[in-house]
Amino acid sequence: MDVQYVRFVLALLFVLGLIGLLAFVLRRLGLGGVRISPAFRGNARKTERRLSVGEVATVDTRHRLVLVRRDGVEHLVLLGANSDLLIESNIEAPDQPPSSDAASFQQTLRTAGEQKP
């Protein structure tokens, strides 16, 4: 009877090991997925939040691109296992009107294009 318990425990450990191995392989292939807590989503509360995560994109198994919105301005950040990198900052959010700096820059581009022969 004791042999049956030992076999049961060994079989259970074997199955749990196979599940762990499958999870490890899926993570290495980039199929693990990223779960974002509802507390970090922009629509978690009815009050307007200043900080939210717009989108998350998996680059590879160790890197994620995250679009973070703060006060109507978006920032693109590359998150890695050992380091983080700011790719682009002060991106105008789509629901915000362009700032006067952006409008003056666009006007400068238009006038420069008109002056070409």
N, C-alpha and C positions, 0 to 999 in steps of 0.2 A: 504494500500500500504506500509506503514511503517513496518508492521508485516512481509511482505515478505522479506524486506531487513535484518531484524533482523534474520529471519530464515536462509537466505542465509549466513550471516556472521557466525552464529553458526554452520551451516553445514560445512563451509570452515574451521573453527577452529577445528572441530571434525576430519575432514579428515587429516589436517596437524598434529594433535595430534597422529592419528593412524600411519602416516608415521614416525614421530619421535619415537614412541614406537617400531615400527618394526626395525628402524635403531639401537636403543639402544639394543634390544634383539640380533640382528645379531652381534653387536660389542662384547657383553658379551659371545656369543658362539664362538668368534674367527673368524667369517666369514667376518669381516670388510675389511681385506686386507690392505697391506701397499703399498702406492704409492711412488715411488722414482722419484724425479724430474730429467729430462734429464741432468741438470747441474751437478748432483752428479754421473752420470754413467760414466764409463771409456771411452766410445767412443763418448762423447758429442762434442769434438773438434778434429780437425785434428792433432793438436800438441799433443805431448805426455805429459800426466798429471802425476804428482807425486803421487797424492792421488785419490783413487777410491774405490767405494763400490763394492765388488765382488758379494756377494750374501746376501740375507736377508731371514731368516727362522723364522716363527712364532712358538714359543714354547708353549705359552698359550695366554690368552687374554691380559696379561700385560707385557709379556717378548718377546723379539726378539733377535735372534742370528744374528750378523752382521759380515761378513768377510770383513775387510778393508785392502786394499793393499796400501803400501807406499814404494816407491823406490824399488820395486821388492820384498819386504818382506810383508807377510800377518800377520794380527793380528785378532784373534777371540774375539769378545766382546759381552757380554750379556747385552742388554739394558733393563732396567725395568722402572716402573713408578716412583719409588723413588730413585733408585740407578743403577749404571752401574758397571759391573765387567769384568775385563780382564781375559778371560779364558786361552788363549794361545797367546804368542807373538813370533816374529821372526820365523814364519813359512816360509820356502822357497817357493816362488811362483813357480808354475809348469813350467813357461816359462824361469826360470832362472837356470843356472847350479848350482849344489850344491857347497857350499863354502868349503874351505879347512878344516874348523873345522868339518863339517859334514862328509867329506870324511875320515878324521883321526878317527872320532868316529866309522864309519862303519868298518874301518880297524881294530880298537881295538876289536870290537865285533867279527869279523871274526877270529882273532888270539886267542881270549879267547875261542871261540867255538872249535878251533882245539886242544887246550891244554887239554880239558876235557878227562878223561880216557874212 
